[in-house]
Amino acid sequence: MGRSERGFYHALAALLFAALCAWGAAALWLRLDKAPTGRGNAPSAPSSAPAGGRFRGVLLRQEEALEAGAFSGFGAGSRLSAAETGTESALFFPASDGWEFLSPADFERLTPETLEALLREAETPELCERPRLVYGFALCCAALFDGQTPPAPGACTLTLDGFGPAKARLLSVTEDALGRTVLRLRLTAFPQELYETRVVEGEIG
């Protein structure tokens, strides 16, 4: 083999060696790139504020204040038939707080301004001995929300100060130009004591 041929093969070998090195480096890079990232190096998912927060609201019922002495033989929470009331079945309670004119039909008119004023006035109700009837047994709540993100409308859980847990359905969430948020809820499972309560507060989630 001549000197020129040996030079050619030496050059070819060097070229092949360089190519193999480049190929190996590329393969190693691809393996490292596809390898699962360690727990400490995992990219953090974007955080979002959990839905929920505090609320303070007024309970709305379909009720009627009666004349003093009506149904005097019944205790608080007694169920009266339609024959006894003369209209429809109802729950009987021996005291009123003066806010019996409110009902779930007032949901939409309770703006943040009117709700704040109502909460101030209804916080210390003046109970009287006029009995009342609660019809339909439905219990709704219009409340001001205090938190970063209110839950989306749908089923939710309430933790009521002084009463414990209650189940509810969040019907709507509205916010005014000042950032005040009103929640409109219908309670679905709750202590019967709430039929004798007007203002509630607690957590929603």
N, CA, C and O of each residue as an XYZ file, in Angstrom:
820
protein
N       0.862     -1.185      0.000
C       0.000      0.000      0.000
C       0.895      1.230      0.000
O       1.816      1.326      0.811
N       0.631      2.181     -0.910
C       1.456      3.367     -1.025
C       1.183      4.368      0.067
O       0.202      4.286      0.806
N       2.123      5.349      0.139
C       1.986      6.371      1.181
C       0.702      7.157      1.020
O       0.067      7.517      2.012
N       0.310      7.428     -0.215
C      -0.916      8.215     -0.439
C      -2.146      7.448      0.011
O      -3.080      8.035      0.557
N      -2.153      6.108     -0.220
C      -3.311      5.306      0.197
C      -3.401      5.243      1.719
O      -4.481      5.344      2.300
N      -2.191      5.066      2.375
C      -2.219      5.036      3.840
C      -2.724      6.368      4.397
O      -3.468      6.378      5.378
N      -2.343      7.461      3.805
C      -2.831      8.763      4.246
C      -4.332      8.885      4.094
O      -5.025      9.444      4.945
N      -4.822      8.337      2.971
C      -6.270      8.400      2.726
C      -7.034      7.625      3.797
O      -8.026      8.119      4.334
N      -6.569      6.393      4.111
C      -7.271      5.574      5.105
C      -7.171      6.163      6.515
O      -8.107      6.074      7.310
N      -6.015      6.766      6.806
C      -5.904      7.431      8.103
C      -6.910      8.579      8.228
O      -7.544      8.760      9.267
N      -7.039      9.339      7.157
C      -7.998     10.454      7.166
C      -9.438      9.948      7.284
O     -10.266     10.525      7.988
N      -9.712      8.827      6.556
C     -11.069      8.252      6.599
C     -11.384      7.735      8.005
O     -12.492      7.924      8.508
N     -10.406      7.082      8.633
C     -10.620      6.565      9.987
C     -10.885      7.710     10.965
O     -11.764      7.624     11.823
N     -10.109      8.780     10.817
C     -10.308      9.929     11.707
C     -11.691     10.536     11.517
O     -12.340     10.950     12.478
N     -12.134     10.583     10.258
C     -13.454     11.137      9.967
C     -14.548     10.267     10.562
O     -15.514     10.776     11.132
N     -14.396      8.942     10.428
C     -15.400      8.023     10.995
C     -15.438      8.120     12.514
O     -16.508      8.097     13.123
N     -14.244      8.230     13.123
C     -14.186      8.353     14.583
C     -14.893      9.624     15.054
O     -15.631      9.596     16.038
N     -14.671     10.728     14.360
C     -15.337     11.984     14.718
C     -16.853     11.869     14.562
O     -17.616     12.384     15.379
N     -17.285     11.169     13.475
C     -18.725     10.995     13.244
C     -19.350     10.156     14.349
O     -20.435     10.465     14.840
N     -18.636      9.064     14.744
C     -19.161      8.219     15.812
C     -19.271      8.989     17.129
O     -20.245      8.832     17.866
N     -18.277      9.814     17.419
C     -18.335     10.629     18.634
C     -19.524     11.588     18.615
O     -20.216     11.755     19.619
N     -19.748     12.209     17.471
C     -20.874     13.141     17.341
C     -22.206     12.424     17.492
O     -23.129     12.925     18.134
N     -22.292     11.213     16.875
C     -23.544     10.437     16.966
C     -23.821     10.025     18.414
O     -24.956     10.100     18.885
N     -22.751      9.582     19.122
C     -22.920      9.175     20.519
C     -23.352     10.330     21.401
O     -24.197     10.169     22.282
N     -22.775     11.484     21.166
C     -23.155     12.654     21.962
C     -24.610     13.038     21.714
O     -25.334     13.403     22.640
N     -25.034     12.950     20.431
C     -26.422     13.286     20.109
C     -27.385     12.306     20.758
O     -28.420     12.712     21.287
N     -27.058     11.022     20.723
C     -27.925     10.006     21.333
C     -28.042     10.227     22.831
O     -29.132     10.129     23.394
N     -26.912     10.527     23.486
C     -26.931     10.774     24.922
C     -27.779     11.992     25.264
O     -28.517     11.990     26.249
N     -27.666     13.032     24.442
C     -28.472     14.244     24.687
C     -29.961     13.955     24.570
O     -30.762     14.442     25.368
N     -30.333     13.143     23.546
C     -31.743     12.806     23.367
C     -32.272     12.008     24.550
O     -33.402     12.230     24.984
N     -31.462     11.067     25.088
C     -31.897     10.266     26.221
C     -32.093     11.138     27.458
O     -33.058     10.979     28.205
N     -31.158     12.057     27.656
C     -31.283     12.952     28.801
C     -32.477     13.874     28.668
O     -33.144     14.187     29.654
N     -32.743     14.305     27.449
C     -33.852     15.228     27.218
C     -35.193     14.556     27.475
O     -36.135     15.199     27.938
N     -35.282     13.230     27.168
C     -36.556     12.535     27.341
C     -36.701     11.905     28.717
O     -37.784     11.436     29.067
N     -35.640     11.885     29.499
C     -35.694     11.252     30.810
C     -36.630     12.030     31.717
O     -36.671     13.258     31.645
N     -37.405     11.323     32.597
C     -38.314     12.026     33.515
C     -37.547     12.923     34.454
O     -36.478     12.567     34.949
N     -38.100     14.079     34.688
C     -37.444     15.051     35.559
C     -37.585     14.621     37.003
O     -38.649     14.139     37.393
N     -36.571     14.773     37.795
C     -36.629     14.424     39.210
C     -37.647     15.267     39.930
O     -38.009     16.350     39.470
N     -38.123     14.755     41.096
C     -39.173     15.454     41.830
C     -38.760     16.860     42.206
O     -39.565     17.791     42.185
N     -37.472     17.001     42.557
C     -37.017     18.326     42.959
C     -36.943     19.301     41.813
O     -36.972     20.512     42.031
N     -36.845     18.786     40.553
C     -36.716     19.671     39.402
C     -38.002     19.795     38.611
O     -38.030     20.471     37.583
N     -39.086     19.145     39.078
C     -40.337     19.177     38.328
C     -40.870     20.595     38.265
O     -40.882     21.301     39.274
N     -41.315     21.022     37.077
C     -41.869     22.382     36.985
C     -43.122     22.490     37.814
O     -43.974     21.602     37.776
N     -43.247     23.554     38.555
C     -44.406     23.721     39.422
C     -45.605     24.151     38.603
O     -45.507     24.999     37.715
N     -46.762     23.534     38.929
C     -47.998     23.894     38.242
C     -48.419     25.277     38.682
O     -48.183     25.665     39.826
N     -49.045     26.032     37.782
C     -49.494     27.362     38.173
C     -50.482     27.276     39.318
O     -51.447     26.514     39.260
N     -50.244     28.045     40.345
C     -51.127     28.000     41.511
C     -52.348     28.865     41.274
O     -52.291     29.879     40.579
N     -53.468     28.437     41.876
C     -54.688     29.223     41.782
C     -55.315     29.261     43.158
O     -55.212     28.303     43.924
N     -55.964     30.365     43.471
C     -56.575     30.513     44.788
C     -57.733     29.539     44.919
O     -58.551     29.449     44.003
N     -57.838     28.800     46.029
C     -58.956     27.875     46.203
C     -60.266     28.638     46.291
O     -60.331     29.723     46.868
N     -61.309     28.054     45.710
C     -62.623     28.686     45.755
C     -63.190     28.541     47.160
O     -63.168     27.455     47.739
N     -63.691     29.625     47.696
C     -64.283     29.585     49.023
C     -63.850     30.778     49.847
O     -62.955     31.530     49.461
N     -64.497     30.940     50.983
C     -64.179     32.053     51.859
C     -65.275     32.217     52.897
O     -66.053     31.295     53.145
N     -65.332     33.386     53.498
C     -66.331     33.700     54.509
C     -67.550     34.351     53.860
O     -67.478     34.921     52.772
N     -68.663     34.243     54.567
C     -69.873     34.932     54.108
C     -70.673     35.367     55.329
O     -70.528     34.822     56.424
N     -71.513     36.358     55.107
C     -72.436     36.829     56.147
C     -73.723     37.211     55.447
O     -73.721     38.016     54.516
N     -74.826     36.626     55.902
C     -76.053     36.849     55.159
C     -77.301     36.785     56.015
O     -77.253     36.560     57.224
N     -78.414     36.991     55.341
C     -79.719     36.974     55.989
C     -80.525     35.811     55.414
O     -80.496     35.556     54.210
N     -81.244     35.111     56.293
C     -82.048     33.968     55.876
C     -83.435     34.437     55.445
O     -84.052     35.292     56.081
N     -83.898     33.859     54.358
C     -85.195     34.213     53.786
C     -86.089     32.975     53.790
O     -85.685     31.890     53.373
N     -87.311     33.170     54.272
C     -88.280     32.072     54.325
C     -89.623     32.576     53.834
O     -89.890     33.777     53.880
N     -90.466     31.679     53.368
C     -91.833     32.048     53.028
C     -92.648     31.902     54.305
O     -93.033     30.795     54.681
N     -92.912     33.029     54.975
C     -93.542     32.937     56.291
C     -94.581     34.030     56.485
O     -94.676     34.982     55.710
N     -95.340     33.859     57.528
C     -96.444     34.793     57.819
C     -96.541     34.994     59.323
O     -96.609     34.030     60.086
N     -96.546     36.257     59.743
C     -96.760     36.564     61.155
C     -98.257     36.530     61.451
O     -99.065     37.022     60.664
N     -98.619     35.940     62.602
C    -100.014     35.757     62.985
C    -100.382     36.677     64.143
O     -99.527     37.352     64.718
N    -101.649     36.690     64.466
C    -102.096     37.447     65.633
C    -101.659     36.732     66.906
O    -101.572     35.504     66.946
N    -101.391     37.506     67.929
C    -100.964     36.934     69.205
C    -101.971     35.904     69.698
O    -103.181     36.130     69.656
N    -101.460     34.778     70.164
C    -102.326     33.734     70.717
C    -102.740     32.677     69.711
O    -103.322     31.664     70.099
N    -102.458     32.880     68.426
C    -102.856     31.892     67.420
C    -102.085     30.592     67.621
O    -100.879     30.601     67.867
N    -102.792     29.489     67.514
C    -102.206     28.138     67.651
C    -101.404     28.022     68.958
O    -100.292     27.493     68.972
N    -101.973     28.513     70.023
C    -101.250     28.576     71.294
C    -100.906     27.202     71.864
O    -100.039     27.101     72.732
N    -101.546     26.175     71.409
C    -101.283     24.850     71.966
C    -100.114     24.132     71.323
O     -99.818     22.996     71.693
N     -99.436     24.762     70.366
C     -98.360     24.094     69.633
C     -97.000     24.636     70.063
O     -96.874     25.797     70.452
N     -95.976     23.769     69.987
C     -94.622     24.170     70.317
C     -93.835     24.561     69.079
O     -94.284     24.362     67.950
N     -92.657     25.121     69.307
C     -91.812     25.560     68.196
C     -91.441     24.387     67.298
O     -90.996     23.339     67.767
N     -91.633     24.585     66.007
C     -91.294     23.552     65.034
C     -92.400     22.564     64.768
O     -92.205     21.617     64.006
N     -93.560     22.756     65.372
C     -94.679     21.838     65.135
C     -95.133     21.931     63.688
O     -95.203     23.018     63.114
N     -95.438     20.785     63.108
C     -95.918     20.749     61.730
C     -97.446     20.788     61.737
O     -98.097     19.928     62.330
N     -98.000     21.787     61.076
C     -99.449     21.928     60.987
C     -99.914     21.529     59.596
O     -99.260     21.836     58.600
N    -101.019     20.860     59.538
C    -101.570     20.421     58.254
C    -102.299     21.574     57.567
O    -102.568     22.611     58.173
N    -102.609     21.366     56.295
C    -103.369     22.372     55.551
C    -104.748     22.574     56.170
O    -105.295     23.677     56.140
N    -105.306     21.506     56.731
C    -106.616     21.631     57.377
C    -106.520     22.525     58.612
O    -107.456     23.265     58.914
N    -105.401     22.460     59.324
C    -105.239     23.265     60.534
C    -104.955     24.736     60.217
O    -105.455     25.625     60.906
N    -104.157     24.993     59.180
C    -103.824     26.380     58.845
C    -104.896     27.032     57.985
O    -105.007     28.258     57.951
N    -105.684     26.221     57.291
C    -106.701     26.749     56.392
C    -106.175     27.053     54.997
O    -106.950     27.441     54.123
N    -104.864     26.885     54.764
C    -104.286     27.153     53.448
C    -103.395     25.994     52.979
O    -103.746     25.268     52.049
N    -102.245     25.833     53.633
C    -101.302     24.770     53.284
C    -100.515     24.372     54.518
O    -100.504     25.084     55.523
N     -99.861     23.230     54.430
C     -99.087     22.776     55.582
C     -97.968     23.764     55.890
O     -97.467     24.452     55.001
N     -97.583     23.823     57.164
C     -96.589     24.817     57.584
C     -95.933     24.368     58.882
O     -96.420     23.466     59.563
N     -94.818     25.018     59.211
C     -94.177     24.862     60.503
C     -94.563     26.040     61.381
O     -94.623     27.181     60.922
N     -94.824     25.751     62.646
C     -95.268     26.781     63.575
C     -94.111     27.193     64.491
O     -93.347     26.353     64.968
N     -93.999     28.520     64.727
C     -93.026     29.056     65.685
C     -93.706     30.147     66.492
O     -94.463     30.945     65.939
N     -93.448     30.192     67.792
C     -94.215     31.090     68.669
C     -93.758     32.539     68.672
O     -94.410     33.372     69.300
N     -92.644     32.883     67.984
C     -92.148     34.259     68.031
C     -91.828     34.757     66.623
O     -91.560     33.975     65.711
N     -91.863     36.083     66.476
C     -91.539     36.736     65.213
C     -90.423     37.754     65.454
O     -90.192     38.180     66.585
N     -89.735     38.137     64.375
C     -88.663     39.141     64.519
C     -88.916     40.399     63.700
O     -88.061     41.283     63.650
N     -90.078     40.492     63.056
C     -90.409     41.690     62.294
C     -89.934     41.676     60.859
O     -90.222     42.606     60.105
N     -89.203     40.628     60.458
C     -88.690     40.553     59.088
C     -89.414     39.485     58.268
O     -88.890     38.979     57.275
N     -90.623     39.157     58.706
C     -91.374     38.109     58.007
C     -91.809     38.526     56.608
O     -92.223     37.686     55.809
N     -91.717     39.820     56.309
C     -92.084     40.271     54.962
C     -91.048     39.834     53.925
O     -91.347     39.832     52.731
N     -89.837     39.465     54.354
C     -88.816     38.989     53.421
C     -89.134     37.573     52.970
O     -89.675     36.774     53.734
N     -88.798     37.270     51.734
C     -89.011     35.920     51.214
C     -87.979     35.651     50.122
O     -87.310     36.579     49.667
N     -87.839     34.389     49.693
C     -86.910     34.093     48.597
C     -87.173     34.902     47.332
O     -86.273     35.066     46.508
N     -88.390     35.408     47.169
C     -88.702     36.227     45.992
C     -87.945     37.555     46.015
O     -87.874     38.244     44.997
N     -87.378     37.920     47.173
C     -86.643     39.178     47.294
C     -85.168     39.038     46.941
O     -84.409     39.996     47.090
N     -84.753     37.880     46.484
C     -83.342     37.657     46.145
C     -82.772     38.764     45.262
O     -81.745     39.362     45.584
N     -83.442     39.025     44.160
C     -82.877     39.918     43.156
C     -82.791     41.365     43.622
O     -81.903     42.094     43.181
N     -83.681     41.796     44.492
C     -83.658     43.201     44.920
C     -82.670     43.450     46.044
O     -82.435     44.601     46.414
N     -82.089     42.398     46.592
C     -81.114     42.569     47.664
C     -79.737     42.832     47.071
O     -78.918     41.925     46.927
N     -79.504     44.094     46.730
C     -78.205     44.527     46.220
C     -77.214     44.596     47.388
O     -77.629     44.492     48.542
N     -75.924     44.767     47.119
C     -74.975     44.904     48.228
C     -75.360     46.014     49.211
O     -75.216     45.844     50.422
N     -75.849     47.153     48.695
C     -76.226     48.264     49.590
C     -77.388     47.871     50.494
O     -77.329     48.058     51.709
N     -78.456     47.321     49.888
C     -79.629     46.963     50.698
C     -79.319     45.805     51.631
O     -79.842     45.744     52.744
N     -78.472     44.887     51.185
C     -78.117     43.749     52.024
C     -77.277     44.193     53.222
O     -77.482     43.709     54.335
N     -76.329     45.115     53.003
C     -75.533     45.631     54.118
C     -76.425     46.331     55.141
O     -76.263     46.141     56.346
N     -77.367     47.141     54.658
C     -78.271     47.843     55.573
C     -79.156     46.857     56.326
O     -79.387     47.013     57.525
N     -79.648     45.850     55.628
C     -80.503     44.849     56.249
C     -79.749     44.057     57.315
O     -80.293     43.763     58.379
N     -78.510     43.718     57.028
C     -77.710     42.968     57.995
C     -77.470     43.782     59.263
O     -77.487     43.237     60.366
N     -77.245     45.086     59.106
C     -77.038     45.936     60.282
C     -78.287     45.979     61.155
O     -78.199     45.921     62.381
N     -79.441     46.079     60.519
C     -80.682     46.210     61.267
C     -81.151     44.882     61.834
O     -81.684     44.835     62.943
N     -80.959     43.800     61.084
C     -81.475     42.496     61.497
C     -80.525     41.755     62.424
O     -80.854     40.671     62.907
N     -79.337     42.328     62.683
C     -78.357     41.640     63.520
C     -78.882     41.439     64.942
O     -78.617     40.409     65.562
N     -79.616     42.406     65.454
C     -80.199     42.284     66.792
C     -81.717     42.465     66.672
O     -82.245     43.527     67.005
N     -82.417     41.429     66.196
C     -83.863     41.561     65.977
C     -84.615     41.711     67.298
O     -84.197     41.193     68.334
N     -85.708     42.415     67.235
C     -86.582     42.562     68.396
C     -87.692     41.526     68.282
O     -88.659     41.703     67.541
N     -87.530     40.446     69.031
C     -88.516     39.376     68.974
C     -89.801     39.806     69.675
O     -89.772     40.500     70.691
N     -90.921     39.379     69.111
C     -92.209     39.652     69.727
C     -92.975     38.334     69.841
O     -92.586     37.325     69.254
N     -94.048     38.357     70.590
C     -94.790     37.128     70.860
C     -95.818     36.819     69.793
O     -96.678     35.962     69.994
N     -95.748     37.496     68.670
C     -96.656     37.134     67.582
C     -96.138     35.858     66.937
O     -95.009     35.841     66.445
N     -96.925     34.793     66.925
C     -96.468     33.550     66.305
C     -96.399     33.695     64.791
O     -96.909     34.660     64.220
N     -95.777     32.745     64.167
C     -95.649     32.785     62.701
C     -95.675     31.374     62.144
O     -95.428     30.395     62.848
N     -95.982     31.304     60.856
C     -95.976     30.051     60.113
C     -94.932     30.136     59.004
O     -94.789     31.170     58.351
N     -94.210     29.049     58.799
C     -93.247     28.948     57.701
C     -93.815     27.963     56.693
O     -94.038     26.795     57.014
N     -94.047     28.430     55.486
C     -94.636     27.601     54.444
C     -93.546     27.041     53.521
O     -92.520     27.677     53.282
N     -93.799     25.856     53.023
C     -92.906     25.278     52.017
C     -91.611     24.730     52.576
O     -90.927     23.956     51.906
N     -91.257     25.125     53.816
C     -90.076     24.618     54.515
C     -88.760     24.967     53.812
O     -87.707     24.476     54.220
N     -88.794     25.800     52.769
C     -87.566     26.187     52.063
C     -86.831     27.244     52.875
O     -87.450     28.079     53.535
N     -85.507     27.196     52.817
C     -84.686     28.180     53.528
C     -83.626     28.682     52.563
O     -82.815     27.908     52.055
N     -83.639     29.985     52.316
C     -82.685     30.595     51.384
C     -81.832     31.614     52.132
O     -82.162     32.028     53.243
N     -80.739     32.005     51.504
C     -79.812     32.946     52.149
C     -79.232     33.879     51.096
O     -78.725     33.430     50.069
N     -79.309     35.173     51.355
C     -78.621     36.177     50.542
C     -77.467     36.688     51.384
O     -77.677     37.183     52.491
N     -76.242     36.571     50.866
C     -75.075     36.830     51.701
C     -74.024     37.628     50.959
O     -73.930     37.569     49.733
N     -73.232     38.376     51.716
C     -72.059     39.057     51.193
C     -70.858     38.135     51.358
O     -70.649     37.559     52.425
N     -70.075     38.000     50.301
C     -68.933     37.084     50.291
C     -67.654     37.833     50.615
O     -67.442     38.955     50.154
N     -66.800     37.199     51.415
C     -65.508     37.780     51.776
C     -64.432     36.733     51.492
O     -64.235     35.808     52.280
N     -63.745     36.883     50.374
C     -62.717     35.928     49.985
C     -62.188     36.263     48.607
O     -62.658     37.204     47.967
N     -61.211     35.500     48.148
C     -60.623     35.772     46.840
C     -61.491     35.263     45.702
O     -61.734     35.985     44.735
N     -61.963     34.015     45.809
C     -62.704     33.400     44.711
C     -63.930     32.683     45.245
O     -63.780     31.700     45.971
N     -65.147     33.133     44.918
C     -66.340     32.416     45.369
C     -66.491     31.114     44.593
O     -66.034     31.024     43.453
N     -67.123     30.102     45.186
C     -67.370     28.864     44.449
C     -68.268     29.122     43.248
O     -69.001     30.110     43.209
N     -68.204     28.230     42.276
C     -69.106     28.314     41.128
C     -70.500     27.868     41.554
O     -70.626     27.061     42.475
N     -71.546     28.370     40.909
C     -72.900     27.915     41.247
C     -73.007     26.398     41.191
O     -72.435     25.748     40.315
N     -73.748     25.852     42.140
C     -73.903     24.403     42.246
C     -73.910     23.991     43.701
O     -74.003     24.834     44.593
N     -73.811     22.688     43.942
C     -73.811     22.171     45.301
C     -72.579     22.659     46.055
O     -71.487     22.726     45.490
N     -72.754     22.997     47.319
C     -71.641     23.485     48.135
C     -71.891     23.119     49.591
O     -72.986     22.698     49.963
N     -70.865     23.286     50.401
C     -70.944     22.990     51.828
C     -70.728     24.270     52.618
O     -69.818     25.047     52.329
N     -71.570     24.479     53.614
C     -71.450     25.630     54.502
C     -71.031     25.157     55.884
O     -71.458     24.098     56.343
N     -70.199     25.941     56.538
C     -69.888     25.727     57.947
C     -70.363     26.966     58.681
O     -69.718     28.014     58.646
N     -71.493     26.830     59.342
C     -72.162     27.977     59.959
C     -71.683     28.177     61.386
O     -71.699     27.245     62.190
N     -71.261     29.383     61.697
C     -70.817     29.691     63.052
C     -71.962     29.431     64.038
O     -73.052     29.984     63.898
N     -71.699     28.591     65.022
C     -72.689     28.303     66.044
C     -73.647     27.189     65.692
O     -74.411     26.747     66.550
N     -73.629     26.714     64.437
C     -74.563     25.673     64.027
C     -73.879     24.456     63.408
O     -74.432     23.357     63.429
N     -72.699     24.643     62.868
C     -72.008     23.523     62.246
C     -72.284     23.428     60.755
O     -72.640     24.422     60.123
N     -72.120     22.220     60.181
C     -72.218     22.068     58.728
C     -73.656     22.105     58.214
O     -74.599     21.743     58.918
N     -73.791     22.547     56.983
C     -75.077     22.538     56.280
C     -74.789     22.366     54.791
O     -73.749     22.796     54.292
N     -75.714     21.740     54.100
C     -75.600     21.572     52.659
C     -76.443     22.629     51.966
O     -77.511     23.002     52.450
N     -75.956     23.103     50.838
C     -76.681     24.154     50.126
C     -76.405     24.054     48.636
O     -75.519     23.325     48.190
N     -77.187     24.807     47.887
C     -76.939     24.974     46.458
C     -76.762     26.458     46.189
O     -77.646     27.267     46.472
N     -75.616     26.799     45.641
C     -75.347     28.187     45.277
C     -76.045     28.479     43.960
O     -75.696     27.912     42.925
N     -77.031     29.363     44.000
C     -77.854     29.642     42.827
C     -77.210     30.668     41.911
O     -77.263     30.524     40.689
N     -76.604     31.698     42.478
C     -75.995     32.727     41.641
C     -74.956     33.495     42.426
O     -74.992     33.543     43.656
N     -74.019     34.102     41.692
C     -72.972     34.947     42.258
C     -72.928     36.223     41.431
O     -72.726     36.168     40.218
N     -73.114     37.370     42.072
C     -73.060     38.639     41.349
C     -72.093     39.579     42.044
O     -71.949     39.548     43.266
N     -71.434     40.414     41.257
C     -70.465     41.373     41.783
C     -70.791     42.755     41.251
O     -71.094     42.918     40.068
N     -70.729     43.762     42.134
C     -71.037     45.116     41.687
C     -69.762     45.850     41.289
O     -68.671     45.282     41.324
N     -69.911     47.113     40.912
C     -68.771     47.886     40.409
C     -67.715     48.133     41.482
O     -66.565     48.432     41.157
N     -68.086     48.013     42.751
C     -67.137     48.232     43.841
C     -66.461     46.940     44.282
O     -65.679     46.939     45.233
N     -66.762     45.838     43.593
C     -66.129     44.570     43.928
C     -66.817     43.783     45.022
O     -66.292     42.762     45.466
N     -67.983     44.235     45.469
C     -68.723     43.495     46.487
C     -69.488     42.353     45.824
O     -70.114     42.536     44.780
N     -69.429     41.178     46.440
C     -70.009     39.978     45.843
C     -71.182     39.483     46.680
O     -71.070     39.338     47.897
N     -72.305     39.226     46.020
C     -73.498     38.703     46.679
C     -73.694     37.254     46.252
O     -73.678     36.935     45.063
N     -73.877     36.387     47.237
C     -74.190     34.981     46.999
C     -75.671     34.761     47.272
O     -76.219     35.287     48.240
N     -76.311     33.978     46.409
C     -77.709     33.601     46.632
C     -77.764     32.090     46.744
O     -77.459     31.372     45.792
N     -78.159     31.611     47.930
C     -78.097     30.189     48.244
C     -79.455     29.643     48.643
O     -80.297     30.356     49.189
N     -79.651     28.365     48.361
C     -80.807     27.629     48.895
C     -80.254     26.484     49.727
O     -79.545     25.623     49.207
N     -80.573     26.470     51.016
C     -80.080     25.425     51.893
C     -80.897     24.154     51.679
O     -82.122     24.203     51.565
N     -80.211     23.023     51.627
C     -80.884     21.750     51.337
C     -80.867     20.783     52.517
O     -81.741     19.921     52.611
N     -79.902     20.904     53.412
C     -79.841     20.072     54.626
C     -79.222     20.935     55.717
O     -78.087     21.393     55.585
N     -79.985     21.160     56.815
C     -79.535     22.145     57.801
C     -80.251     21.894     59.131
O     -81.286     21.227     59.155
N     -79.720     22.414     60.226
C     -80.396     22.282     61.524
C     -81.707     23.056     61.537
O     -81.797     24.139     60.959
N     -82.720     22.507     62.192
C     -84.016     23.180     62.231
C     -83.938     24.507     62.974
O     -84.789     25.374     62.780
N     -82.911     24.677     63.836
C     -82.773     25.938     64.565
C     -82.656     27.136     63.632
O     -82.922     28.268     64.036
N     -82.258     26.891     62.387
C     -82.119     28.012     61.449
C     -83.465     28.626     61.087
O     -83.514     29.754     60.597
N     -84.561     27.902     61.319
C     -85.871     28.497     61.094
C     -86.156     29.612     62.104
O     -87.069     30.413     61.906
N     -85.375     29.661     63.184
C     -85.558     30.692     64.195
C     -84.381     31.666     64.220
O     -84.167     32.374     65.205
N     -83.628     31.691     63.132
C     -82.452     32.562     63.028
C     -82.607     33.451     61.804
O     -83.149     33.019     60.787
N     -82.138     34.683     61.894
C     -82.252     35.590     60.752
C     -80.915     35.867     60.110
O     -80.820     35.841     58.883
N     -79.867     36.132     60.889
C     -78.540     36.449     60.355
C     -77.590     35.289     60.629
O     -77.507     34.795     61.754
N     -76.877     34.861     59.594
C     -75.906     33.778     59.739
C     -74.581     34.200     59.095
O     -74.539     35.054     58.209
N     -73.513     33.577     59.567
C     -72.226     33.760     58.945
C     -71.405     32.493     59.113
O     -71.690     31.656     59.970
N     -70.388     32.370     58.282
C     -69.560     31.174     58.343
C     -68.688     31.070     57.108
O     -68.347     32.074     56.484
N     -68.328     29.832     56.760
C     -67.454     29.571     55.628
C     -68.219     28.804     54.553
O     -69.114     28.012     54.846
N     -67.844     29.059     53.309
C     -68.433     28.353     52.179
C     -67.321     27.747     51.346
O     -66.289     28.382     51.124
N     -67.524     26.535     50.890
C     -66.511     25.868     50.079
C     -67.113     24.763     49.239
O     -66.397     24.096     48.492
